[in-house]
Amino acid sequence: MRLYRHVQPARCGRVVAWLFIGTVVLSGEGAAAVLTHTAQVRALSPEEAARSIPVRLRAVVTHYDPDWKDLFVQDATGGVYVAAKGRLDVRQGQLVEVTGVTGPGDFAPVVDSPHIRVLGAGTLPPPHRVSYEDLISGTRDSAWIEVEGTVRLLMVDEQRLNLYVGVGPERVRATVVDFPREGLERLINARVTLRGACGSTFTRRRQLTGIIVHVQSLNDVVIRQAAPYELWGLPISQPSSLLRFSSKKSVSERARLRGVVTFQRAHDVYIRDGEQGLLVETQQAMALQPGDQVEALGFPALGKYNPVLQDAMLRRLGPGPAPRPVPVTAEQAVGGDHDGDLVEIDADLVSRSAKDREQWLGMKSGSHVFDVEIDPAAAADLPALKEGSHVRISGICEVEVSGVLNEPTSFRLLLRSGNDLHVLTRPSWWTLARILRLLVILGLGTLAALAWVALLRRRVAAQTKQLLRNNEEMERALAAARDATELKSQFLANMSHEIRTPMNGILGMANLALATDLSSEQRGYISDAVKSAESLLALLNDILDFSKIEAGRLELDAIDFSVRECVRDAISTLAVPVHQKGLALEMRVAEEVPDGLHGDPTRIRQVLLNLVNNAIKFTSAGKITVSVDLFEGVGPTPRLHVSVSDTGVGIPGEKIGLIFEAFRQADGSTTRQYGGTGLGLTICSRLIGLMGGNIWAESEVGRGSRFHFIIPLVKASLALAAKMPAAAPAPETPPLRVLVAEDNLINQKIAARLLEKAGHKVTVASDGREALAAWRRQGFDLVLMDIQMPHLNGFECTAAIRAIEEQTGGRVPILALTAHALKGYDQRCLEAGMDGYVSKPMRAEELMAAIHRVTVTAPETTGLPN
């Protein structure tokens, strides 16, 4: 309930009857006589005082506060409050004449609209010596009184001194108007006698809530006994020892405690000492934070359940970490052991309400229902809450009691901030209210639909036909899209096969020709033809890579590898074109770069080859430098910074953003001057993106370009050797009987010639049916099987051979020989029963290595099948 500061007189029940004789004589028209004694004013009821009865009093000023405009006067019959409107030229002890009218006041009748005339010096009446029971009874209100007690706490504000005085087990507040600013410490803990005007605090319903003694100056504060001890010299007590029986001292004596602040709310400070929480009530204006170490001096008093420390003085010892809440269950919180402490509990939100500036949450944990009071400062930071949410909430636990023994029956939490509430799970959207609302809506919709069925029947039929036509069109479009996708994939596979097949013939025949005796001019022509064919093959590989990237089917193959060998291998591959153009090619790898890393060295090498190839293409003089640095080396995933710089023609600044787009170049004329499709940098960008890195370029026209990329890698699980030994050459394969199934005459010649030069005996079949017949006629140590052949393709022929072998026993190694180079084709060959895979154009060393691999690991073949 709201408290009012202003002090008003209480109704006096001890005024003798003769004071009222002739006081109020009511005529037929309600005329009233003048009231001349304070007891006459105080004897009126609020309704009677509201009639504005004239007053003329002669009394002594007992207290005057010009700031609060509080004026108390007293005559022989008692004291009364005068509701002065402005500042008066009066002081304590003066004899004054007060004229005015009665008023109901906010608590008891007062003298309203006063006119004060100073008559001269007066004499203060002897004060009434009162007890706390006298004060709280209201009979001494507005009277000049004297009370004795111990000063528990003093506070100085801008206008007055506030003393909190213990009177027995209770306390009263005294305000002093005139006082010096120095030497006030001597009052703390001293036994004093106060003289002043007794005032009251009250509610809107005119009900008493407390006592204030209005003291004019320190002359009215008499020290009877000085403080018996130095305050901060008291021994440290524990909260658990407060208000416990002791034969040596009173349980209400001042105590000194030390603890950690868990929360401050206005003048209420919650601290934790050990495992117990405690509420400390103070009037000090001190801002404390959770975790602050403090000492408190105060008086133990009865709380709702556990003791509290009243009229406390605090001093901050230093900061500390914020205390963590104690996890408890609802049963433990109701038990009372955590009263006043910071606790944490999981519960379900039942309700949320707001009143004035206060907000409350209704929570349920198990079978216990409790309230959560939200501090106004925390309301703005709360997360969005819905009834039924399961939350974890932290706050100050306050135990609620009932019964004659104050047994704990419930508890509530005081929420400190929005961070003290965490939503663990949110409620299901399907609540009972929403389901009922949906059912109502559905019912109304159904009725509306039924009402319109007859009118909309034709329109529905027409729309149905239209929808059917649309569905049919969509099905056809979807089928066409699927067919287009399949055709695109098939076209890509066929183009790969159709281009690689003649490329195999060109490269194969050219390499065979280079192995013969040629003149230098002839060798030069054929070498140039080989270079052109290899360039065309590289272009084909770029197109295939780009297509696989666009289709999302390009995957990385991560292995442990040596960074330095990967870079060195890429550079050495391009040593010849660099030498032919008279350029310098430098490689620099920083010492801090770890050599053993885990990633896809093939794709890293492909990016380096593209970048260095571009640098060679656009550089006519100067040098090309490849640098590798450690961009970030913290943790198990270092990031490498690789750059390729040249002294070539450079790229205009406005074109830098275009070079990584597909089929785009800095200048269209470069296609005619330098060649290229514009796919190389696009593939580099996509590959670096797949590896989780980024790539960019810097350039200046006429001064050269510098391309950078940063990629994350993983440290190798096993450290690579500082210098990995060169792979030993594969052992020679003994002469074999080889069946070559190939429908292309040129590829037949190339395969047969390569095998015969290696010492093998070769039999050639032009299609799958002929190959199966040849295998059935005689035994072979190896079959080179082309995939695309007439009559029986390579897969069908292999399946037929394996079916026969299951009945007869034995197994001949079959090596797939195909121009298909798409991802996953090698796996398809293995699933079809083949033992290996060689793509066209085939190189002699790759073919011989594959033959050695499948023949060494394959079991010996039997002779002719039965």
Residue pairs with C-beta under 8 A, 6 or more apart in sequence:
1 203
1 204
1 205
1 207
1 209
2 203
2 204
3 201
3 202
3 203
3 209
3 210
4 106
4 107
4 201
4 202
4 203
4 204
5 68
5 201
6 70
6 106
6 107
7 70
7 81
7 107
7 141
7 142
7 197
7 199
7 200
7 201
7 212
7 214
8 81
8 105
8 106
8 107
8 108
8 109
8 110
8 141
8 142
8 200
8 202
9 38
9 41
9 42
9 79
9 80
9 81
9 105
9 107
9 108
9 109
9 110
9 141
9 142
10 42
10 107
10 108
10 138
10 139
10 141
10 142
10 200
10 208
11 42
11 43
11 45
11 108
11 109
11 138
12 39
12 42
12 43
12 78
12 139
13 139
14 139
15 39
15 40
15 42
15 43
15 77
15 78
19 37
19 39
19 40
19 43
19 77
20 40
20 43
22 33
23 33
23 35
23 40
24 32
24 33
24 35
24 53
25 31
25 32
25 33
26 32
30 51
32 51
32 53
32 54
33 54
34 53
34 54
34 55
34 56
35 41
35 53
35 54
35 55
35 56
35 57
35 102
36 55
36 56
36 57
36 58
37 57
37 75
37 76
37 77
38 57
38 59
38 73
38 74
38 75
38 77
38 78
38 79
38 80
38 142
39 77
39 78
40 77
41 49
41 55
41 57
41 80
41 102
41 109
41 110
41 111
42 78
42 80
42 108
42 109
42 142
44 53
44 102
44 109
46 104
46 105
46 108
46 109
46 206
47 104
48 102
48 109
49 102
49 103
49 104
49 105
49 109
49 110
50 102
50 103
50 104
51 102
52 101
52 102
52 103
52 112
53 101
53 102
54 99
54 100
54 101
55 98
55 99
55 100
55 101
55 102
55 111
56 97
56 98
56 99
57 73
57 75
57 80
57 97
57 98
57 99
57 111
58 75
58 95
58 96
58 97
58 98
58 119
59 73
59 74
59 75
59 80
59 95
59 96
59 98
60 73
60 74
60 75
60 93
60 94
60 95
60 96
60 122
60 123
60 124
60 125
61 71
61 72
61 73
61 90
61 91
61 92
61 93
61 94
61 96
61 122
62 72
62 73
62 74
62 79
62 92
62 124
62 125
62 144
62 196
62 197
62 216
63 70
63 71
63 72
63 92
63 177
63 196
63 197
63 214
63 215
63 216
64 70
64 71
64 72
64 88
64 90
64 91
64 92
64 177
64 216
65 71
65 160
65 175
65 177
65 214
66 87
66 88
67 159
67 160
67 177
69 84
69 85
69 86
69 87
70 81
70 84
70 199
70 214
71 81
71 82
71 84
71 88
71 90
71 114
71 116
72 79
72 80
72 81
72 82
72 142
72 144
72 197
72 199
72 214
73 79
73 80
73 82
73 96
73 98
74 80
74 125
74 142
74 143
74 144
76 125
78 142
78 143
79 142
79 143
79 144
79 197
79 198
80 110
80 111
80 142
81 105
81 110
81 111
81 142
81 199
82 98
82 100
82 110
82 111
82 114
82 116
83 103
83 105
83 110
83 111
83 112
83 113
83 114
84 114
84 116
85 113
88 116
89 118
90 96
90 116
90 118
92 124
92 216
92 217
93 121
93 122
93 123
93 124
94 118
94 119
94 120
94 121
94 122
95 118
95 119
95 120
95 121
95 122
96 116
96 117
96 118
96 119
96 122
97 116
97 117
97 119
98 111
98 114
98 115
98 116
99 114
99 115
99 117
100 111
100 112
100 113
100 114
100 115
101 111
101 112
101 113
102 109
102 110
102 111
102 112
103 109
103 110
103 111
103 112
103 113
104 110
106 202
106 206
107 200
107 202
107 206
107 208
108 141
108 206
124 144
125 144
127 144
127 145
127 146
127 195
128 134
128 140
128 143
128 144
128 145
128 146
129 145
129 146
129 147
129 148
130 140
130 145
130 146
130 147
130 198
131 147
131 167
131 168
132 147
132 167
132 168
132 170
132 172
134 140
134 145
135 145
135 147
135 167
135 172
135 198
135 211
136 170
136 208
136 211
138 200
138 208
140 198
141 198
141 199
141 200
142 197
142 198
142 199
143 197
143 198
144 195
144 196
144 197
145 195
145 196
145 197
145 198
145 213
146 193
146 194
146 195
147 165
147 167
147 172
147 193
147 194
147 213
148 167
148 191
148 192
148 193
148 194
148 224
149 165
149 166
149 167
149 168
149 171
149 172
149 191
149 192
149 194
150 165
150 166
150 189
150 190
150 191
150 192
151 163
151 164
151 165
151 166
151 187
151 188
151 189
151 190
151 192
152 164
152 165
152 166
152 171
152 189
152 254
152 298
152 299
152 310
152 311
153 163
153 164
153 188
153 282
153 283
153 298
153 311
153 312
153 313
154 161
154 162
154 163
154 164
154 184
154 187
154 188
155 161
155 162
155 164
155 283
155 284
156 162
156 181
156 184
159 177
160 175
160 176
160 177
160 179
161 175
161 176
161 179
161 184
161 218
162 173
162 174
162 175
162 176
162 283
163 173
163 174
163 175
163 176
163 187
163 194
163 215
163 221
164 171
164 172
164 173
164 174
164 283
164 311
165 171
165 172
165 173
165 174
165 192
165 194
165 213
166 252
166 299
166 311
169 252
171 299
171 310
171 311
172 210
172 211
172 212
172 213
173 210
173 211
173 212
173 213
174 194
174 196
174 212
174 213
174 214
174 215
174 221
175 212
175 213
175 214
175 215
176 215
176 216
176 217
176 218
176 220
176 221
177 214
177 215
177 216
177 217
178 216
178 217
178 218
179 217
179 218
180 218
186 223
186 226
186 227
187 221
187 223
188 227
188 231
188 313
189 227
189 228
189 229
189 231
189 254
190 223
190 224
190 225
190 226
190 227
191 223
191 224
191 225
192 221
192 222
192 223
192 224
193 221
193 222
193 224
194 213
194 215
194 220
194 221
195 215
195 220
195 221
195 222
196 213
196 214
196 215
196 216
196 220
197 213
197 214
198 211
198 213
198 214
199 211
199 212
199 213
199 214
200 208
200 209
200 210
200 211
200 212
201 208
201 209
201 210
201 211
201 212
202 208
202 209
203 209
215 221
231 254
231 256
231 297
231 313
232 256
232 295
232 297
232 315
234 254
234 255
234 256
234 297
235 256
236 256
236 257
236 258
237 255
237 256
237 257
238 257
238 273
238 274
238 276
239 257
239 259
239 273
239 274
239 276
239 277
239 278
239 306
239 307
240 274
240 276
242 251
242 255
242 278
242 300
242 307
242 309
243 251
243 252
243 300
243 302
243 307
244 251
245 251
251 300
252 299
252 300
252 301
253 299
253 300
254 297
254 298
254 299
255 297
255 298
255 299
255 300
255 309
256 295
256 296
256 297
257 271
257 273
257 278
257 280
257 295
257 296
257 309
258 273
258 293
258 294
258 295
258 296
258 317
259 271
259 272
259 273
259 278
259 293
259 294
259 296
260 271
260 272
260 273
260 291
260 292
260 293
260 294
260 320
260 323
261 269
261 270
261 271
261 288
261 289
261 290
261 291
261 292
261 293
261 294
262 270
262 271
262 272
262 277
262 290
262 323
262 341
262 342
262 396
263 269
263 270
263 290
263 342
263 396
263 414
263 416
264 270
264 287
264 288
264 289
265 375
265 414
267 281
267 282
267 283
267 284
268 279
268 280
268 281
269 279
269 280
269 281
269 282
269 288
269 294
269 296
269 312
269 314
270 277
270 278
270 279
270 280
270 340
270 341
270 342
270 396
271 277
271 278
271 280
271 294
271 296
272 278
272 323
272 341
272 342
275 326
275 341
276 306
276 340
276 341
277 306
277 338
277 339
277 340
277 341
277 342
277 396
277 397
278 306
278 307
278 308
278 309
278 340
279 303
279 308
279 309
279 340
280 296
280 298
280 308
280 309
280 312
280 314
281 298
281 308
281 309
281 310
281 311
281 312
282 296
282 298
282 311
282 312
282 313
282 314
283 311
284 313
284 314
286 314
286 316
288 294
288 314
288 316
289 319
289 322
290 322
290 323
290 416
291 319
291 320
291 321
291 322
291 323
292 316
292 317
292 318
292 319
292 320
293 316
293 317
293 318
293 319
293 320
294 314
294 315
294 316
294 317
295 314
295 315
295 317
296 309
296 312
296 313
296 314
297 312
297 313
297 314
298 309
298 310
298 311
298 312
298 313
299 309
299 310
299 311
299 312
300 307
300 308
300 309
300 310
301 307
301 308
301 309
301 310
302 308
303 339
303 340
304 339
304 398
304 399
304 400
304 401
304 406
305 336
305 339
305 399
305 400
305 401
305 406
305 408
306 336
306 339
306 340
306 399
308 340
323 342
324 342
325 342
325 343
325 344
325 394
325 395
326 338
326 341
326 342
326 343
326 344
327 343
327 344
327 345
328 338
328 343
328 344
328 345
328 397
329 345
329 365
329 366
330 345
330 347
330 365
330 366
330 367
330 368
330 370
331 366
331 368
332 338
333 343
333 345
333 368
333 370
333 397
333 399
333 411
334 368
334 399
334 408
334 409
334 410
334 411
335 408
336 399
336 408
338 397
339 397
339 398
339 399
339 408
339 411
340 396
340 397
340 398
341 396
341 397
342 394
342 395
342 396
342 397
343 394
343 395
343 396
343 397
343 413
344 392
344 393
344 394
345 365
345 392
345 393
345 413
346 365
346 390
346 391
346 392
346 393
346 424
347 363
347 364
347 365
347 370
347 390
347 391
347 393
348 363
348 364
348 365
348 388
348 389
348 390
348 391
349 361
349 362
349 363
349 385
349 386
349 387
349 388
349 389
349 390
349 391
350 362
350 363
350 364
350 369
350 387
351 361
351 362
351 387
352 359
352 360
352 361
352 362
352 385
352 387
353 359
353 360
353 362
354 360
357 376
358 373
358 374
358 376
359 373
359 374
359 376
359 379
360 371
360 372
360 373
360 374
361 371
361 372
361 374
361 385
361 415
362 369
362 371
362 372
363 369
363 370
363 371
363 372
363 391
363 393
363 413
364 370
368 410
369 410
370 410
370 411
370 412
370 413
371 412
371 413
372 393
372 395
372 412
372 413
372 414
372 415
373 412
373 413
373 414
373 415
374 382
374 415
375 414
375 415
375 416
375 417
377 417
378 415
378 416
378 417
378 418
378 420
379 418
380 418
381 417
381 418
381 419
382 418
382 421
383 418
383 421
383 422
383 423
385 391
385 421
385 423
386 426
386 427
387 427
388 426
388 427
388 428
388 431
389 423
389 424
389 425
389 426
389 427
390 423
390 424
390 425
391 421
391 422
391 423
391 424
392 421
392 422
392 424
393 413
393 415
393 420
393 421
393 422
394 413
394 415
394 416
394 420
394 421
395 413
395 414
395 415
395 416
395 420
396 413
396 414
396 416
397 411
397 412
397 413
398 411
398 412
398 413
398 414
399 408
399 410
399 411
400 408
400 409
400 410
400 411
400 412
401 407
401 408
401 409
402 409
403 409
415 421
489 551
492 544
492 547
492 822
493 820
493 822
496 540
496 544
496 819
496 820
496 821
496 822
497 787
497 788
497 818
497 819
497 820
498 819
499 540
499 819
500 537
500 540
500 819
500 821
500 839
500 840
500 841
501 744
501 747
501 819
501 840
502 746
503 533
503 536
503 537
503 540
503 840
503 841
504 746
504 747
504 750
504 819
504 840
504 841
504 842
505 744
505 746
505 747
505 750
506 529
506 533
506 841
507 530
507 533
507 534
507 537
507 841
507 843
508 746
508 747
508 749
508 750
508 754
508 841
508 842
509 746
509 749
509 750
510 526
510 529
510 530
510 533
511 530
511 844
512 750
512 753
512 754
513 526
514 523
514 526
514 527
514 530
515 757
518 526
533 841
537 841
539 677
541 821
542 677
542 679
542 680
542 683
543 677
543 679
544 821
544 822
545 554
545 606
545 683
546 662
546 679
546 682
546 683
546 686
548 554
548 822
548 823
549 683
549 686
549 687
549 690
553 823
553 824
554 686
554 690
554 823
555 823
556 599
556 600
556 603
556 690
556 691
557 600
557 602
558 598
558 599
558 600
558 714
559 598
559 599
559 600
559 601
560 596
560 597
560 598
560 716
560 717
560 718
560 720
561 596
561 597
561 598
561 599
561 601
561 716
561 720
562 595
562 596
562 720
562 724
563 589
563 593
563 594
563 595
563 597
563 628
563 640
564 589
564 595
565 724
566 601
566 604
566 605
566 608
567 587
567 589
567 608
567 626
567 628
567 642
568 587
569 605
570 605
570 608
570 609
570 612
571 585
571 587
571 608
571 612
571 626
573 609
574 585
574 609
574 612
574 613
574 616
575 585
577 616
578 584
578 585
578 616
578 624
581 616
581 619
581 620
582 621
583 616
583 619
583 621
583 622
583 623
583 624
584 622
584 623
584 624
585 612
585 623
585 624
585 626
586 623
586 624
586 625
586 626
587 625
587 626
588 625
588 626
588 627
588 628
589 627
589 628
590 627
590 628
590 629
590 630
592 630
592 633
593 628
593 629
593 630
593 640
594 630
594 633
594 638
594 715
595 720
595 722
596 715
596 716
596 718
596 719
596 720
597 638
597 640
597 713
597 714
597 715
597 716
598 713
598 714
598 715
598 716
598 717
599 691
599 711
599 713
599 714
600 691
603 687
603 690
603 691
604 691
604 711
606 683
606 684
606 687
607 684
607 687
607 688
607 709
608 626
608 642
608 644
610 680
610 681
610 683
610 684
611 644
611 684
611 707
612 624
612 626
612 644
613 680
614 680
614 681
614 707
615 624
615 644
615 645
615 646
615 648
615 705
616 624
617 674
617 675
617 676
618 646
618 648
618 649
618 670
618 674
618 705
619 646
619 647
619 648
619 649
619 704
620 648
620 649
621 647
622 646
622 647
622 648
622 704
623 646
623 647
624 644
624 645
624 646
624 647
625 643
625 644
625 645
625 646
626 642
626 643
626 644
627 642
627 643
627 644
627 645
628 640
628 641
628 642
629 640
629 641
629 642
629 643
630 638
630 639
630 640
630 641
631 638
631 639
631 640
631 641
631 710
632 638
632 639
633 639
636 714
636 715
637 712
637 713
637 714
637 715
638 712
638 713
638 715
639 693
639 710
639 711
639 712
639 713
640 710
640 711
640 713
641 708
641 709
641 710
642 708
642 709
642 710
642 711
643 706
643 707
643 708
643 709
644 706
644 707
645 704
645 705
645 706
645 707
646 704
646 705
646 706
647 703
647 704
648 704
648 705
649 701
649 702
650 699
650 700
650 701
650 702
650 703
650 704
650 705
651 659
651 666
651 697
651 699
651 701
651 705
652 666
652 667
652 699
652 701
653 699
655 666
655 667
656 666
656 697
656 698
656 699
658 664
658 665
658 666
659 665
659 666
659 681
659 697
660 681
660 682
660 684
660 685
660 695
660 697
661 678
661 682
662 678
662 679
662 682
663 677
663 678
663 679
663 682
664 678
665 671
665 676
665 678
670 676
671 678
684 695
684 709
685 695
688 694
688 695
688 709
688 711
691 711
691 712
692 711
692 712
693 709
693 710
693 711
693 712
694 709
694 710
695 707
695 708
695 709
695 710
696 707
696 708
696 709
697 705
697 706
697 707
697 708
698 705
698 706
698 708
699 705
699 706
730 848
730 849
730 852
731 852
732 852
733 758
733 760
733 848
733 851
733 852
733 855
733 856
735 759
735 760
735 761
736 760
736 761
736 781
736 782
736 851
736 855
737 760
737 761
737 763
737 778
737 779
737 780
737 781
737 782
738 755
738 760
738 761
738 762
738 763
738 780
738 781
738 782
738 783
738 784
739 763
739 765
739 771
739 774
739 775
739 780
739 782
739 783
739 784
740 748
740 751
740 752
740 755
740 762
740 763
740 764
740 765
740 784
740 817
741 765
741 767
741 768
741 770
741 771
741 783
741 784
741 785
741 786
741 789
741 794
741 797
742 748
742 751
742 764
742 765
742 766
742 784
742 786
742 789
742 817
743 766
743 767
743 786
743 788
743 789
743 790
744 786
747 786
747 840
748 764
748 766
750 842
751 762
751 784
751 817
751 842
751 847
752 762
752 764
754 842
754 844
754 847
755 762
755 784
756 762
758 848
763 774
763 778
763 780
765 771
765 773
765 774
766 789
767 789
767 790
767 791
767 792
768 789
768 790
768 791
768 792
768 793
768 794
768 796
768 797
769 791
769 792
769 797
770 791
771 783
771 785
771 789
771 792
771 797
772 792
772 797
772 800
772 801
774 780
775 783
775 801
775 812
775 865
776 804
776 864
776 865
777 864
778 864
779 812
779 861
779 862
779 863
779 864
780 812
780 861
781 812
781 813
781 855
781 861
782 812
782 813
782 814
782 815
782 851
782 854
782 855
783 801
783 812
783 813
783 814
783 815
784 815
784 817
785 794
785 797
785 798
785 814
785 815
785 816
785 817
785 834
786 794
786 817
786 818
787 793
787 794
787 795
787 816
787 817
787 818
787 820
787 829
788 794
788 818
788 819
789 797
792 800
794 816
794 818
794 832
794 834
795 832
798 814
798 832
798 833
798 834
799 832
799 833
801 812
801 814
801 833
802 811
802 833
804 865
805 811
805 812
805 865
808 862
808 865
808 866
809 862
810 859
810 860
810 861
810 862
810 865
811 858
811 859
811 861
812 858
812 861
813 835
813 836
813 854
813 855
813 858
813 861
814 833
814 834
814 835
814 836
814 854
815 834
815 835
815 836
815 837
815 838
815 850
815 851
815 854
816 826
816 829
816 834
816 836
816 837
816 838
817 838
817 840
817 842
818 825
818 829
818 837
818 838
818 839
818 840
819 839
819 840
820 839
821 839
825 837
826 837
829 836
829 837
830 837
835 854
835 857
835 858
836 850
836 853
836 854
837 850
838 846
838 847
838 850
